[in-house]
Amino acid sequence: MNLKKILVIEDDFLLRKNIEDILSLGGFKPIVAENGKEGVELAKENKPDLILSDIMMPKMDGYGVLIELKKESITASIPLIFLTAKADRDDRSKGMNLGADDYLIKPFTPKQLLAAINARLEKKAIALRETEIKLNELRNNIALALPHEFRTPLNGIIPSCELLKQCSNSLKPEEIEEIADIILDSARRLQRMTENYLLYGELELTANNPQKLEQFRKKNAYCYTKAPLQYVAQRKAVQFRREEDLYLELEDGSCLIHEIYFCKIIEELVDNAFKFSQAGTPVKITSKVQEKELNIFVVNEGRGMTSNQIEQVGVYMQFNRAIYEQQGVGFGLILAKKIIELHGGKLRIKSILNQQTTFQVILPVM
């Protein structure tokens, strides 16, 4: 039987020994450290399931322990409960802001200690189960969506190339040009899908690694948004042959986001707006700065989404695909949402079924 490992970081010998005994009797495997520095090393070596740490300690206090643990990917997600004789709100607030999971005020009973530990371990187990469910959904959706998405553009590329090879001597220049357009459109679709897939994987890794997330945010440069927004929107309108349907009303804003990521957000939202609305209906894009936030609205009069569909927006999901047979693996929206959230923003979706859909992007301005 694999016992759950609990690391105890406590400089008081008697209290440390008492906690060690309580944990052993409670069915856990205790690991003990007498100061913060030793505790950090033991956490890296043993990867415990949970850490109990005093706050006031020599060499390194509990806050220092927490900061050091959050720097390393192998220890960043380990639940930590502070043991403290202080009930001061400022101490609790500081610990929670640094990422502590709970506080246990000394003196405490064995029952209180075990209850606190079990509650945190159960919360961690629930989070792991939810993550596994999401991963299974992702695997299933990938298995269903990707074969079709790779096959569709290849069905445009391979037959076209075969036709060129077999009939090269008899084809007219305009026929060759038409075949080349089919190959180019299919190849671009395949390229975009592959790039989106790789980008999403990179963003997921960044979002789940505090150190990578900090580095990611430090790399971002200021982006003045009006010019790239206008460029991407007009390019998409040309791609869909709907230049007359595009309406722009743009106010400039300066956001802490790399222009590449900003353009990706706009590309996916505008692509969605054109893809799921009919030619001849307007696609309206407005941007305005309000209360230190840039608000971008992308509105189309298409088939819309139900409230349940909005809630379930996810990677590799497309609603009613069997009916509408739309192209794309369906993760454009979630990719845009991921980029927005990594930059401290929000994506809101409002929709009236078969009438109108509005995407609202909110990004902090500098």
ROTOR-932396 format. One record per atom (N, C-alpha, C): residue in one letter; x, y, z. Coordinates in pm, whole numbers, padded with zeros to 5 digits, always signed. Last residue first. Layout:
// residues N
AXYZ ...
END
This chain:
// residues 366
M-00235+04998-02156 M-00123+05054-02080 M-00135+05207-02074 V-00531+04799-02108 V-00448+04891-02185 V-00342+04951-02094 P-00648+04461-02103 P-00601+04581-02030 P-00513+04667-02117 L-00915+04356-02313 L-00773+04351-02285 L-00733+04476-02206 I-01183+04172-02411 I-01144+04274-02316 I-00997+04256-02282 V-01394+04105-02678 V-01259+04085-02625 V-01229+04202-02533 Q-01693+03955-02755 Q-01634+04073-02692 Q-01498+04036-02632 F-01887+03854-03018 F-01768+03820-02941 F-01711+03950-02886 T-02218+03784-03086 T-02124+03890-03053 T-02010+03833-02970 T-02448+03677-03329 T-02347+03637-03231 T-02249+03752-03212 Q-02790+03634-03430 Q-02672+03718-03413 Q-02578+03659-03307 Q-02979+03427-03529 Q-02992+03571-03551 Q-02858+03645-03544 N-02975+03164-03451 N-03020+03193-03587 N-03039+03343-03614 L-02984+03258-03113 L-02982+03149-03210 L-03047+03191-03342 I-02783+03505-03008 I-02926+03476-03026 I-02933+03376-03141 S-02509+03537-02781 S-02565+03490-02908 S-02716+03470-02899 K-02198+03639-02661 K-02343+03652-02651 K-02403+03614-02786 I-01903+03583-02492 I-01981+03546-02609 I-02129+03563-02577 R-01590+03722-02398 R-01732+03701-02369 R-01807+03675-02499 L-01275+03686-02274 L-01355+03670-02395 L-01498+03640-02352 K-01031+03895-02110 K-01149+03808-02106 K-01212+03801-02246 G-00681+03915-02000 G-00807+03964-02055 G-00920+03864-02043 G-00421+03843-01940 G-00500+03912-01838 G-00631+03967-01887 H-00304+03688-02128 H-00264+03829-02124 H-00352+03911-02029 L-00427+03449-02107 L-00287+03453-02069 L-00234+03597-02061 E-00676+03518-02217 E-00665+03497-02073 E-00521+03500-02025 I-00610+03535-02494 I-00665+03650-02423 I-00644+03636-02272 I-00528+03272-02550 I-00434+03384-02566 I-00480+03505-02486 K-00768+03134-02498 K-00647+03102-02422 K-00546+03217-02430 K-00939+03244-02691 K-00970+03259-02548 K-00846+03235-02463 A-00820+03149-02927 A-00828+03294-02900 A-00852+03320-02752 L-00865+02876-02879 L-00728+02926-02897 L-00724+03077-02870 I-01139+02864-02878 I-01069+02834-02753 I-00924+02878-02760 L-01191+02935-03147 L-01241+03017-03036 L-01164+02991-02908 G-01060+02728-03292 G-01025+02869-03312 G-01068+02956-03195 F-01121+02463-03288 F-01057+02518-03170 F-01012+02662-03187 G-01238+02337-03508 G-01324+02390-03404 G-01253+02443-03282 V-01111+02249-03730 V-01121+02154-03619 V-01197+02211-03501 G-01269+02317-04045 G-01196+02362-03927 G-01216+02268-03811 Q-01585+02363-04217 Q-01444+02327-04211 Q-01383+02377-04082 Q-01911+02229-04152 Q-01818+02341-04161 Q-01675+02291-04151 E-02151+02073-04173 E-02026+02033-04238 E-01931+02151-04258 Y-02407+02096-04064 Y-02354+02209-04140 Y-02225+02178-04215 I-02469+01844-03950 I-02569+01918-04027 I-02504+02019-04120 A-02245+01759-03820 A-02307+01666-03915 A-02409+01737-04003 R-02196+01968-03644 R-02109+01952-03762 R-02175+01862-03866 N-02314+02075-03417 N-02397+02043-03534 N-02315+02024-03660 F-02020+02239-03313 F-02158+02204-03286 F-02233+02181-03418 Q-01703+02110-03262 Q-01785+02193-03348 Q-01928+02145-03332 M-01407+02083-03080 M-01552+02065-03079 M-01615+02161-03179 Y-01137+02116-03029 Y-01179+02009-03119 Y-01328+01982-03116 V-01189+02268-02715 V-01097+02230-02821 V-01153+02111-02899 G-01508+02429-02659 G-01388+02356-02621 G-01306+02318-02742 V-01796+02552-02517 V-01693+02581-02617 V-01563+02515-02574 Q-02001+02517-02344 Q-01923+02398-02377 Q-01817+02423-02484 E-02130+02759-02324 E-02065+02704-02204 E-01970+02591-02239 I-02235+02770-02582 I-02136+02870-02540 I-02058+02819-02420 Q-02421+02563-02571 Q-02307+02552-02661 Q-02197+02650-02624 N-02603+02672-02391 N-02532+02549-02357 N-02409+02529-02444 S-02704+02884-02535 S-02629+02912-02412 S-02549+02789-02369 T-02642+02829-02889 T-02726+02823-02769 T-02639+02853-02647 M-02540+03053-03148 M-02511+02943-03058 M-02609+02946-02942 G-02564+03148-03503 G-02564+03167-03359 G-02535+03040-03280 R-02575+03186-03775 R-02665+03087-03718 R-02666+03090-03565 G-02528+03544-03805 G-02523+03407-03855 G-02614+03314-03779 E-02432+03822-03815 E-02573+03780-03817 E-02582+03640-03878 N-02167+03919-03591 N-02216+03867-03719 N-02362+03823-03704 V-01923+04124-03443 V-02064+04088-03450 V-02098+04034-03588 V-01687+04184-03213 V-01699+04124-03346 V-01839+04065-03355 F-01546+04437-03026 F-01669+04363-03051 F-01667+04314-03196 I-01315+04508-02778 I-01332+04480-02920 I-01457+04394-02936 N-01196+04733-02547 N-01309+04645-02578 N-01321+04632-02729 L-00938+04786-02332 L-00974+04789-02474 L-01084+04686-02497 E-00946+04970-02031 E-00964+04842-02100 E-00996+04868-02247 K-00959+05202-01884 K-00831+05130-01890 K-00844+04989-01948 E-01231+05285-01943 E-01183+05254-01808 E-01062+05161-01809 Q-01227+05193-02275 Q-01314+05235-02165 Q-01254+05189-02034 V-01174+05221-02614 V-01107+05216-02484 V-01201+05273-02379 K-01304+05016-02876 K-01303+05140-02800 K-01236+05118-02665 S-01395+04884-03190 S-01302+04881-03076 S-01305+05016-03008 T-01596+04669-03394 T-01571+04797-03329 T-01471+04778-03217 I-01713+04519-03677 I-01604+04516-03578 I-01584+04656-03524 K-01960+04323-03832 K-01924+04454-03776 K-01817+04437-03668 V-02068+04191-04114 V-01977+04155-04005 V-01920+04287-03953 P-02394+04160-04266 P-02279+04237-04217 P-02198+04165-04110 T-02466+03945-04546 T-02498+03991-04410 T-02375+04059-04351 G-02351+03865-04779 G-02457+03966-04788 G-02504+04015-04653 A-02307+03525-04694 A-02264+03640-04774 A-02381+03735-04791 Q-02389+03422-04359 Q-02410+03418-04503 Q-02355+03543-04572 S-02167+03290-04108 S-02273+03382-04152 S-02276+03381-04305 F-01945+03148-04027 F-02076+03105-03979 F-02186+03209-04005 K-01723+03273-04143 K-01751+03132-04173 K-01894+03093-04138 F-01715+03529-04032 F-01744+03511-04174 F-01788+03368-04205 A-01660+03464-03762 A-01775+03548-03795 A-01814+03533-03942 N-01424+03315-03777 N-01546+03251-03728 N-01670+03330-03771 D-01251+03518-03864 D-01271+03398-03946 D-01401+03328-03907 V-01262+03681-03640 V-01318+03730-03766 V-01343+03614-03862 L-01138+03514-03451 L-01273+03564-03428 L-01339+03612-03556 E-00885+03458-03565 E-00977+03349-03532 E-01120+03398-03515 E-00775+03719-03601 E-00789+03626-03712 E-00892+03518-03684 I-00763+03819-03339 I-00854+03880-03437 I-00879+03786-03553 I-00567+03645-03229 I-00700+03660-03168 I-00800+03710-03272 K-00352+03698-03398 K-00409+03563-03394 K-00549+03567-03334 C-00289+03960-03338 C-00342+03929-03472 C-00406+03791-03475 F-00188+03920-03080 F-00308+04002-03100 F-00371+03971-03235 Y+00039+03767-03132 Y-00071+03708-03056 Y-00200+03787-03075 I+00187+03957-03278 I+00158+03826-03337 I+00039+03761-03267 E+00223+04170-03101 E+00135+04188-03216 E+00096+04056-03282 H+00207+04089-02756 H+00283+04089-02880 H+00186+04095-02998 I+00074+04314-02524 I+00058+04187-02593 I+00139+04195-02722 L-00042+04542-02360 L+00081+04466-02337 L+00062+04325-02392 C-00187+04787-02582 C-00200+04673-02491 C-00065+04602-02477 S-00333+05080-02665 S-00200+05021-02647 S-00208+04913-02541 G-00574+05151-02924 G-00539+05125-02784 G-00402+05063-02777 D-00793+05335-03140 D-00663+05273-03109 D-00646+05256-02959 E-01107+05236-03261 E-01032+05332-03178 E-00903+05264-03134 L-01306+05175-03547 L-01194+05138-03460 L-01133+05257-03388 E-01525+05019-03715 E-01529+05145-03638 E-01428+05128-03524 L-01608+04856-04017 L-01509+04880-03912 L-01531+05017-03846 Y-01768+04598-04182 Y-01785+04733-04129 Y-01692+04752-04009 L-01797+04389-04462 L-01717+04426-04346 L-01738+04573-04309 D-01921+04328-04700 D-01992+04294-04575 D-01921+04345-04449 E-01754+04378-04907 E-01867+04469-04889 E-01941+04443-04757 E-01578+04162-04902 E-01530+04295-04865 E-01643+04392-04834 R-01588+03884-04926 R-01700+03956-04864 R-01656+04096-04818 R-01420+03668-04986 R-01483+03744-05093 R-01607+03820-05042 F-01273+03563-04786 F-01409+03510-04799 F-01486+03577-04913 Q-01042+03715-04824 Q-01034+03569-04832 Q-01172+03507-04853 V-01137+03970-04769 V-01094+03938-04905 V-01092+03786-04924 A-01179+03943-04495 A-01292+03975-04582 A-01260+03942-04728 K-00918+03900-04406 K-01017+03792-04394 K-01137+03817-04485 R-00811+04154-04459 R-00754+04036-04526 R-00852+03919-04522 Q-00961+04309-04282 Q-00975+04329-04427 Q-00920+04211-04505 A-00867+04207-04036 A-01010+04200-04071 A-01030+04215-04221 V-00593+04266-04045 V-00637+04126-04038 V-00783+04114-04081 Y-00599+04554-04059 Y-00532+04473-04161 Y-00586+04330-04164 Q-00733+04630-03825 Q-00788+04665-03956 Q-00729+04577-04066 L-00553+04530-03634 L-00693+04485-03635 L-00755+04511-03773 P-00316+04672-03687 P-00322+04528-03712 P-00464+04473-03715 A-00419+04944-03627 A-00366+04907-03759 A-00368+04756-03782 K-00505+04932-03350 K-00595+04971-03460 K-00546+04919-03595 T-00322+04873-03142 T-00412+04769-03194 T-00490+04806-03321 Y+00005+04860-03055 Y-00101+04953-03089 Y-00198+04879-03180 C+00153+04676-02806 C+00095+04665-02940 C-00012+04772-02954 Y+00452+04613-02624 Y+00331+04693-02646 Y+00283+04677-02790 A+00548+04266-02582 A+00575+04406-02610 A+00443+04480-02628 N+00632+03991-02368 N+00536+04065-02449 N+00573+04212-02464 K+00802+03866-02193 K+00846+03879-02333 K+00754+03969-02415 K+00667+03844-01954 K+00778+03940-01961 K+00822+03966-02105 R+00491+03637-02007 R+00437+03772-01990 R+00545+03878-01997 F+00671+03421-02018 F+00586+03453-02133 F+00537+03597-02125 Q+00772+03413-01759 Q+00862+03445-01870 Q+00783+03488-01993 E+00537+03335-01626 E+00602+03461-01591 E+00696+03506-01704 L+00494+03087-01745 L+00394+03191-01760 L+00454+03328-01730 K+00713+02940-01662 K+00699+02969-01804 K+00600+03083-01828 Q+00648+02932-01387 Q+00773+02993-01431 Q+00766+03031-01579 P+00399+02796-01379 P+00412+02934-01331 P+00537+03005-01380 N+00248+02615-01615 N+00381+02624-01557 N+00404+02768-01512 N+00013+02616-01754 N+00022+02525-01641 N+00160+02522-01576 A+00052+02790-01966 A-00051+02822-01866 A-00038+02738-01741 T+00245+02653-02120 T+00278+02780-02054 T+00181+02810-01941 L+00100+02437-02215 L+00218+02413-02134 L+00257+02539-02056 E-00091+02580-02366 E-00133+02495-02254 E-00017+02467-02160 L+00070+02698-02562 L+00001+02783-02466 L-00046+02704-02344 E+00153+02469-02705 E+00253+02556-02641 E+00189+02643-02533 G-00093+02376-02803 G-00013+02293-02714 G+00090+02374-02638 Y-00162+02594-02968 Y-00244+02561-02852 Y-00166+02475-02752 L+00042+02576-03161 L+00034+02694-03075 L-00049+02665-02951 L-00019+02334-03286 L+00108+02349-03216 L+00105+02466-03119 Y-00274+02401-03394 Y-00258+02285-03306 Y-00130+02298-03222 N-00209+02614-03560 N-00300+02633-03447 N-00285+02521-03345 E-00045+02484-03747 E+00010+02591-03665 E-00077+02617-03543 T-00231+02305-03861 T-00112+02254-03793 T-00054+02359-03700 M-00416+02483-03976 M-00460+02387-03876 M-00341+02336-03794 R-00251+02617-04160 R-00315+02690-04050 R-00359+02596-03939 Q-00179+02406-04334 Q-00077+02479-04260 Q-00137+02551-04139 L-00427+02336-04441 L-00351+02238-04364 L-00245+02306-04279 R-00486+02575-04574 R-00575+02526-04469 R-00502+02426-04378 R-00279+02580-04757 R-00288+02687-04656 R-00379+02644-04541 A-00343+02358-04912 A-00218+02360-04837 A-00221+02465-04728 S-00585+02441-05026 S-00582+02323-04939 S-00457+02321-04852 D-00498+02662-05178 D-00599+02680-05073 D-00597+02563-04975 L-00315+02532-05354 L-00270+02636-05262 L-00369+02657-05148 I-00481+02355-05497 I-00368+02303-05418 I-00325+02405-05313 I-00653+02539-05619 I-00707+02436-05530 I-00597+02382-05438 D-00472+02684-05774 D-00546+02753-05668 D-00604+02653-05568 A-00391+02487-05954 A-00291+02541-05860 A-00360+02613-05744 I-00624+02459-06099 I-00577+02346-06018 I-00478+02394-05913 E-00626+02712-06226 E-00737+02672-06139 E-00697+02557-06047 E-00391+02697-06378 E-00404+02800-06273 E-00514+02764-06174 I-00460+02495-06553 I-00346+02475-06462 I-00355+02574-06346 E-00661+02627-06689 E-00693+02506-06612 E-00583+02475-06512 E-00520+02829-06817 E-00621+02868-06718 E-00665+02748-06633 P-00354+02675-06991 P-00296+02758-06883 P-00397+02795-06775 K-00488+02340-07041 K-00473+02479-07082 K-00416+02561-06964 L-00345+02014-07065 L-00414+02117-06988 L-00385+02257-07042 S-00190+01827-07196 S-00317+01866-07257 S-00390+01979-07185 N+00036+01770-07049 N+00053+01809-07190 N-00076+01864-07252 S-00055+01690-06795 S+00024+01813-06808 S+00034+01862-06952 C-00203+01484-06694 C-00258+01560-06808 C-00179+01688-06836 Q-00072+01364-06481 Q-00124+01279-06589 Q-00163+01357-06714 K+00002+01579-06314 K+00103+01484-06362 K+00055+01407-06485 L-00239+01704-06260 L-00132+01778-06326 L-00029+01684-06388 L-00369+01494-06128 L-00424+01546-06253 L-00318+01622-06331 E-00211+01473-05899 E-00218+01360-05992 E-00270+01403-06129 C-00266+01718-05780 C-00129+01690-05824 C-00128+01574-05925 S-00536+01677-05723 S-00496+01787-05811 S-00355+01764-05865 P-00534+01462-05543 P-00595+01444-05676 P-00552+01554-05774 I-00381+01599-05325 I-00333+01479-05396 I-00399+01459-05532 I-00532+01833-05238 I-00394+01840-05287 I-00358+01721-05375 G-00783+01758-05153 G-00772+01862-05253 G-00634+01864-05317 N-00733+01569-04970 N-00819+01530-05081 N-00823+01637-05191 L-00597+01721-04786 L-00519+01627-04867 L-00600+01578-04987 P-00808+01856-04663 P-00717+01930-04751 P-00631+01838-04838 T-00934+01611-04545 T-01004+01704-04633 T-00908+01786-04721 R-00753+01480-04373 R-00795+01415-04497 R-00856+01516-04596 F-00725+01641-04151 F-00609+01617-04236 F-00652+01564-04373 E-00989+01631-04059 E-00929+01760-04091 E-00802+01746-04174 H-01035+01358-04010 H-01114+01429-04110 H-01044+01556-04155 P-00845+01314-03803 P-00839+01239-03929 P-00916+01307-04041 L-00933+01509-03600 L-00811+01526-03678 L-00805+01443-03806 A-01181+01425-03477 A-01171+01543-03564 A-01050+01543-03655 L-01158+01192-03324 L-01268+01206-03417 L-01243+01315-03521 A-00927+01232-03174 A-00940+01108-03253 A-01050+01120-03357 I-00993+01470-03049 I-00882+01467-03143 I-00896+01347-03235 N-01198+01380-02885 N-01229+01477-02989 N-01119+01485-03094 N-01056+01205-02718 N-01166+01155-02801 N-01198+01250-02915 R-00873+01381-02597 R-00825+01267-02678 R-00934+01217-02772 L-01054+01552-02464 L-00963+01605-02566 L-00913+01494-02658 E-01168+01374-02286 E-01253+01441-02384 E-01169+01493-02500 N-00937+01314-02140 N-01005+01207-02214 N-01097+01265-02322 L-00886+01564-02029 L-00787+01504-02119 L-00850+01393-02202 K-01111+01593-01866 K-01089+01686-01977 K-00991+01630-02078 I-01062+01383-01687 I-01185+01382-01768 I-01167+01473-01889 E-00826+01473-01572 E-00825+01349-01649 E-00948+01339-01738 T-00918+01699-01438 T-00819+01713-01544 T-00816+01590-01633 E-01087+01578-01253 E-01144+01669-01353 E-01049+01689-01470 R-00895+01437-01105 R-01000+01364-01177 R-01062+01452-01286 L-00748+01651-01000 L-00682+01556-01089 L-00783+01476-01171 A-00944+01769-00839 A-00884+01846-00949 A-00817+01754-01050 I-00984+01561-00657 I-01096+01605-00742 I-01042+01680-00864 A-00734+01559-00533 A-00778+01440-00606 A-00892+01476-00702 K-00734+01807-00406 K-00633+01780-00509 K-00678+01662-00596 K-00940+01764-00226 K-00954+01870-00325 K-00856+01849-00440 E-00823+01562-00075 E-00944+01532-00151 E-00967+01638-00260 L-00615+01705+00042 L-00584+01593-00046 L-00704+01555-00132 R-00761+01886+00199 R-00676+01935+00090 R-00641+01824-00008 A-00892+01713+00376 A-00971+01804+00293 A-00889+01852+00173 N-00678+01587+00505 N-00767+01507+00419 N-00850+01595+00326 I-00572+01808+00646 I-00492+01736+00548 I-00582+01660+00451 A-00785+01877+00816 A-00731+01976+00722 A-00653+01908+00610 A-00812+01640+00962 A-00924+01689+00881 A-00876+01787+00776 L-00569+01627+01095 L-00601+01524+00995 L-00716+01567+00905 L-00597+01856+01263 L-00485+01842+01170 L-00519+01743+01059 Q-00826+01797+01414 Q-00825+01915+01326 Q-00715+01905+01221 K-00738+01569+01550 K-00854+01561+01462 K-00856+01678+01364 P-00527+01667+01707 P-00500+01569+01601 P-00615+01560+01501 T-00581+02026+01743 T-00596+01889+01789 T-00557+01793+01676 F-00356+02305+01774 F-00464+02233+01706 F-00467+02090+01757 P-00270+02632+01897 P-00258+02486+01900 P-00378+02422+01829 K-00220+02724+01552 K-00173+02653+01671 K-00239+02714+01794 I-00427+02711+01271 I-00380+02792+01383 I-00339+02702+01500 L-00361+02662+00945 L-00403+02589+01064 L-00341+02661+01184 Y-00460+02757+00619 Y-00392+02791+00744 Y-00446+02702+00854 D-00406+02669+00268 D-00485+02679+00390 D-00396+02722+00506 D-00249+02703+00043 D-00381+02644+00027 D-00468+02658+00151 A-00056+02980-00084 A-00083+02880+00020 A-00227+02830+00004 G+00012+03179-00266 G-00030+03050-00318 G-00051+02942-00213 L+00050+03438-00200 L+00167+03367-00249 L+00132+03228-00302 N-00199+03499-00099 N-00156+03566-00221 N-00035+03498-00283 M-00191+03349+00135 M-00285+03311+00029 M-00246+03374-00104 G+00003+03494+00282 G+00024+03354+00247 G-00065+03310+00133 K-00121+03745+00309 K+00009+03733+00243 K+00032+03590+00195 S-00353+03679+00453 S-00363+03736+00320 S-00233+03721+00243 R-00242+03591+00694 R-00323+03499+00612 R-00330+03547+00468 D-00120+03827+00779 D-00040+03707+00758 D-00114+03608+00668 D-00344+03993+00805 D-00240+04028+00708 D-00152+03907+00677 R-00489+03875+01013 R-00543+03871+00877 R-00437+03901+00771 D-00342+03669+01258 D-00350+03800+01197 D-00395+03790+01051 A-00300+03464+01418 A-00429+03463+01349 A-00452+03595+01276 K-00010+03272+01474 K-00069+03402+01446 K-00202+03386+01375 A+00099+03035+01481 A+00039+03077+01607 A-00031+03211+01589 T+00060+02813+01203 T+00100+02940+01262 T+00028+02968+01393 L+00123+02635+00923 L+00099+02618+01066 L+00147+02744+01134 F-00012+02624+00596 F+00072+02693+00693 F+00026+02659+00835 I-00009+02377+00355 I-00086+02432+00467 I+00011+02497+00565 L+00002+02323+00012 L+00076+02363+00132 L-00018+02425+00233 P+00009+02094-00263 P-00068+02172-00166 P+00015+02202-00041 I+00223+02129-00538 I+00202+02055-00412 I+00122+02142-00315 S+00288+02262-00770 S+00147+02225-00752 S+00120+02148-00622 A+00566+02306-00764 A+00474+02420-00768 A+00330+02384-00736 T+00749+02102-00785 T+00695+02131-00651 T+00585+02237-00652 I+00825+02083-01047 I+00799+01957-00976 I+00737+01980-00838 S+00877+02347-01127 S+00757+02280-01179 S+00722+02153-01101 E+00972+02595-00898 E+01005+02467-00961 E+00878+02395-01005 K+00870+02816-00771 K+00965+02838-00881 K+00990+02711-00961 K+00724+02738-00555 K+00650+02781-00672 K+00740+02803-00793 L+00925+02696-00364 L+00852+02581-00419 L+00778+02618-00548 E+01001+02958-00302 E+01097+02867-00366 E+01026+02747-00431 I+00765+03053-00180 I+00818+03119-00300 I+00913+03026-00375 L+00748+02881+00042 L+00643+02881-00059 L+00692+02942-00190 V+00980+02955+00185 V+00960+02817+00139 V+00861+02813+00023 G+00920+03220+00244 G+01033+03190+00156 G+01024+03049+00099 Y+00711+03176+00422 Y+00685+03248+00297 Y+00796+03221+00195 G+00843+03046+00632 G+00745+02974+00553 G+00712+03042+00421 D+01198+03140+00622 D+01064+03132+00681 D+00967+03064+00585 M+01514+03007+00665 M+01415+03045+00564 M+01277+03032+00625 K+01674+03038+00906 K+01732+03012+00773 K+01639+03049+00658 P+01402+02963+01138 P+01535+03011+01102 P+01573+02970+00960 M+01052+03063+01108 M+01157+02961+01119 M+01292+03023+01087 M+00724+03112+01102 M+00842+03172+01165 M+00947+03064+01192 I+00553+02911+00980 I+00588+03037+00913 I+00718+03095+00970 D+00557+02556+00911 D+00553+02668+01004 D+00587+02795+00926 S+00382+02352+00685 S+00498+02437+00711 S+00467+02544+00815 L+00314+02057+00523 L+00277+02136+00640 L+00398+02220+00677 I+00233+01948+00199 I+00336+02006+00288 I+00268+02082+00400 L+00162+01648+00013 L+00118+01771+00081 L+00230+01818+00173 D+00297+01453-00120 D+00160+01480-00163 D+00106+01609-00101 P+00645+01527-00206 P+00536+01484-00116 P+00399+01518-00173 K+00909+01481-00344 K+00782+01516-00408 K+00663+01469-00324 N+01168+01435-00254 N+01065+01336-00224 N+00931+01360-00293 E+01336+01645-00341 E+01383+01506-00346 E+01268+01406-00339 K+01189+01877-00300 K+01238+01847-00435 K+01278+01700-00447 A+01148+01859-00024 A+01033+01863-00115 A+01074+01827-00257 L+01404+01876+00073 L+01332+01750+00089 L+01209+01744-00003 E+01460+02145+00010 E+01540+02038-00049 E+01468+01904-00042 V+01270+02275+00171 V+01266+02292+00024 V+01342+02180-00044 G+01359+02198+00428 G+01228+02157+00379 G+01217+02167+00228 E+01600+02327+00459 E+01599+02181+00452 E+01468+02130+00393 K+01494+02589+00469 K+01590+02552+00365 K+01595+02400+00346 G+01326+02588+00699 G+01273+02606+00565 G+01366+02561+00454 N+01393+02319+00935 N+01396+02459+00890 N+01351+02465+00744 E+01361+02052+00989 E+01362+02143+01103 E+01376+02289+01064 A+01144+01813+00844 A+01253+01907+00827 A+01246+02009+00939 V+01021+01482+00772 V+01032+01600+00858 V+01157+01682+00825 I+00754+01300+00647 I+00892+01338+00619 I+00912+01470+00694 P+00518+01036+00713 P+00573+01169+00739 P+00720+01182+00698 K+00272+00881+00554 K+00416+00866+00566 K+00477+01004+00587 F-00041+00806+00725 F+00043+00879+00630 F+00190+00846+00653 G-00217+00709+00915 G-00201+00636+00791 G-00122+00708+00684 G-00225+00823+01162 G-00335+00855+01071 G-00321+00789+00935 L+00011+00756+01281 L-00110+00689+01330 L-00229+00711+01236 S+00170+00937+01135 S+00194+00793+01127 S+00072+00714+01170 L+00062+01183+01218 L+00055+01143+01077 L+00075+00993+01061 I+00125+01183+01490 I-00015+01191+01447 I-00031+01142+01303 D+00406+01181+01478 D+00334+01068+01537 D+00188+01065+01493 E+00453+01431+01360 E+00503+01309+01296 E+00429+01186+01347 I+00349+01600+01553 I+00284+01595+01421 I+00325+01467+01348 N+00535+01550+01758 N+00393+01521+01778 N+00320+01508+01645 K+00771+01642+01640 K+00759+01502+01676 K+00612+01462+01695 R+00710+01916+01617 R+00743+01838+01496 R+00726+01689+01522 L+00681+01983+01883 L+00565+01992+01795 L+00589+01909+01669 L+00945+01940+01970 L+00835+01867+02030 L+00711+01867+01939 F+01101+02119+01804 F+01123+01975+01805 F+01002+01897+01856 D+01020+02369+01587 D+00998+02326+01725 D+01003+02173+01731 D+01033+02405+01314 D+01158+02416+01390 D+01142+02375+01537 E+00899+02226+01044 E+00869+02286+01175 E+00997+02288+01259 I+00750+02081+00792 I+00861+02176+00811 I+00830+02257+00936 V+00667+01772+00674 V+00644+01863+00787 V+00768+01949+00804 L+00513+01619+00403 L+00635+01685+00450 L+00600+01785+00558 I+00362+01316+00356 I+00338+01450+00409 I+00471+01506+00460 K+00258+01081+00121 K+00373+01143+00187 K+00340+01286+00228 K+00035+00812+00151 K+00054+00950+00110 K+00168+01012+00191 L+00150+00480+00092 L+00101+00582+00184 L+00127+00721+00126 N+00063+00215-00096 N+00140+00338-00103 N+00078+00445-00014 M+00084-00120+00000 M+00000+00000+00000 M+00088+00125+00000 
END
